[in-house]
Amino acid sequence: MSQVFELADRMADMRFRALILLATFASLRWGEAIALRRHDLDLVARTVRVREQLVELDGGEMRLCPVKSRAGRRTVGIPAAIIPMLSEHLASYVAHENDAFLFLGKKDGFLRGGNFRRAAKWGEALKEMGLTGLHFHDLRHTGNTLAAQSGASLADLKARMGHDSDRAALIYQQTTKDADQRIAGALSARVEAERKDRRPDG
């Protein structure tokens, strides 16, 4: 979890610190995150509302669309720990109008993936942290995993992720279950090793 904050702090353009944190801890897709507006973020209730997505078409046009499914329209709780950073972002980088976008490019155009990676120096930040092959979408995976590790139910995970089916949420629950079993196995092996050391010879 600390690596998420470190990555956010390593962004060359600090406008993107809040983007990293919100995408991770609210389990947002790229298109959902860059479509967010000021009125979608409620810092008092600690929620973010997902209603739209920005899609970059093959010809380069950026199109604002509804999310793909009814489940995709959702309100996601966000941890209190990132509220100060989000509040600072609103004050420093977001226009005062309620429908102002939270994350824009330098010339106040829609934020494109390539522009983000260049301005944030995404690759350089990952290299400095010793991480390779990490994509923006992996932040959502991290958020989903953290939610599953918190003990969230299948229904809660589905709602948070914006999925209609159980399949994706079950993957994160199973991953958490497998990790827990590995921990239990390691603890068991340690107990057995200590018992063996205490046994008298012969």
C-alpha positions in Angstrom: 0.0 0.0 0.0 2.9 2.4 0.8 4.1 1.9 -2.8 1.0 3.5 -4.1 1.7 6.7 -2.1 5.3 6.5 -3.2 4.4 6.2 -6.8 1.9 9.2 -6.4 4.7 11.3 -4.9 7.1 10.4 -7.7 4.8 11.9 -10.4 6.8 14.6 -12.2 3.6 16.7 -12.4 1.9 16.8 -9.0 -1.5 17.2 -10.7 -1.4 13.5 -11.1 -0.8 12.6 -7.5 -4.6 12.6 -6.8 -5.2 10.7 -10.0 -3.0 7.8 -8.8 -4.5 7.7 -5.4 -8.2 7.9 -6.5 -7.8 5.4 -9.3 -6.2 2.9 -6.8 -8.4 3.4 -3.7 -11.7 3.7 -5.6 -10.8 0.9 -8.1 -11.4 3.1 -11.1 -10.7 2.4 -14.8 -8.7 5.0 -16.7 -11.7 6.2 -18.7 -13.8 6.5 -15.5 -11.1 8.4 -13.7 -10.4 11.0 -16.4 -14.2 11.6 -16.9 -14.7 12.6 -13.2 -16.0 16.1 -12.5 -16.0 18.3 -9.3 -19.6 17.4 -8.4 -18.7 13.6 -8.6 -16.4 14.0 -5.6 -17.9 14.4 -2.1 -15.1 14.9 0.4 -17.5 15.1 3.3 -19.3 11.8 2.6 -15.9 10.4 1.3 -17.4 9.1 -1.9 -16.8 9.4 -5.6 -19.6 8.9 -8.1 -18.9 7.1 -11.4 -21.4 7.9 -14.2 -19.3 8.6 -17.3 -16.2 7.5 -19.1 -13.9 9.1 -21.6 -13.0 6.9 -24.6 -10.2 7.7 -27.0 -11.3 6.5 -30.5 -9.1 5.1 -33.2 -8.9 8.5 -35.0 -7.8 10.2 -31.8 -11.1 11.8 -30.9 -12.0 11.8 -27.2 -15.6 11.0 -26.6 -17.6 11.3 -23.4 -19.9 8.3 -23.0 -22.1 6.7 -20.3 -20.4 3.8 -18.5 -20.8 0.4 -20.2 -23.3 -1.2 -17.8 -25.8 -0.3 -15.1 -23.4 -1.8 -12.6 -20.8 0.6 -13.8 -22.8 3.5 -12.5 -21.9 3.5 -8.9 -20.8 5.5 -5.9 -17.6 4.3 -4.3 -16.4 5.0 -0.8 -12.8 6.4 -0.5 -10.5 6.2 2.5 -10.2 9.2 4.8 -6.4 8.9 4.4 -6.5 10.4 0.9 -9.0 13.1 1.6 -6.4 15.8 2.3 -4.6 15.1 -1.0 -7.9 15.2 -2.9 -8.9 18.5 -1.2 -5.5 20.0 -2.1 -6.0 18.9 -5.7 -9.4 20.5 -5.9 -8.0 23.8 -4.6 -5.0 23.8 -6.8 -5.9 22.3 -10.1 -9.7 22.2 -10.6 -11.9 25.0 -11.8 -14.7 26.1 -9.4 -17.6 25.1 -11.6 -19.4 22.0 -10.5 -19.0 20.3 -13.8 -15.3 21.1 -14.1 -13.2 18.0 -14.9 -10.9 16.8 -12.1 -8.0 15.7 -14.4 -7.1 17.6 -17.6 -4.1 18.0 -19.8 -1.9 21.1 -19.5 -3.9 23.0 -22.1 -7.1 22.1 -20.4 -8.0 19.5 -22.9 -9.1 15.9 -22.1 -6.3 13.9 -20.6 -4.9 11.3 -23.0 -3.0 8.3 -21.8 0.1 9.1 -23.8 0.1 12.7 -22.6 -0.3 11.5 -19.0 2.6 9.1 -19.2 4.9 11.7 -20.7 3.9 14.5 -18.3 4.0 12.3 -15.2 7.2 10.6 -16.3 5.4 7.3 -15.5 8.1 5.1 -16.8 10.9 6.9 -15.0 9.0 6.8 -11.7 8.5 3.0 -12.1 12.2 2.5 -12.9 13.2 4.5 -9.8 11.0 2.2 -7.7 12.4 -0.9 -9.3 9.0 -1.8 -10.9 8.7 -3.0 -14.4 5.7 -3.7 -16.7 3.2 -1.8 -14.5 0.3 -0.2 -16.3 -2.2 2.4 -15.1 -4.9 -0.3 -15.1 -2.9 -2.2 -12.5 -3.8 0.5 -10.0 -7.4 -0.7 -10.3 -6.2 -4.3 -9.7 -4.4 -3.1 -6.6 -7.5 -1.4 -5.3 -9.6 -4.5 -6.0 -7.1 -6.7 -4.1 -7.0 -4.3 -1.1 -10.8 -4.3 -1.0 -10.9 -8.1 -1.1 -8.2 -8.3 1.7 -10.4 -6.0 3.8 -13.0 -8.8 4.0 -15.5 -7.3 1.6 -18.3 -9.6 0.6 -18.8 -10.7 -3.0 -21.7 -8.3 -3.4 -19.6 -5.4 -2.0 -16.7 -6.2 -4.4 -19.0 -6.4 -7.4 -20.6 -3.0 -6.5 -17.2 -1.4 -5.9 -15.7 -2.7 -9.1 -18.8 -1.9 -11.2 -19.3 -5.5 -12.4 -22.6 -7.3 -13.1 -21.2 -10.8 -12.9 -19.6 -12.6 -9.9 -16.6 -13.9 -12.0 -14.2 -10.9 -11.6 -14.9 -10.4 -8.0 -14.4 -14.1 -7.2 -10.9 -13.9 -8.7 -9.9 -11.3 -6.1 -11.6 -13.2 -3.3 -9.8 -16.4 -4.4 -6.5 -14.6 -4.6 -6.9 -13.3 -1.1 -8.0 -16.8 0.2 -4.9 -18.4 -1.5 -2.6 -15.8 0.1 -4.2 -16.4 3.5 -3.6 -20.1 3.1 0.0 -19.5 2.2 0.4 -17.4 5.3 -1.2 -20.1 7.5 1.0 -22.7 5.9 4.2 -20.7 6.6 3.1 -20.2 10.2 2.4 -23.9 10.6 5.9 -24.7 9.3 7.4 -22.3 11.7 5.5 -23.8 14.6 6.6 -27.3 13.6 10.2 -26.3 13.3 10.2 -24.7 16.7 8.6 -27.8 18.2 11.2 -30.0 16.6 14.0 -27.8 18.0 12.6 -28.3 21.5 12.5 -32.1 21.4 15.2 -33.8 23.4 17.7 -35.8 21.2 17.0 -39.5 20.8 
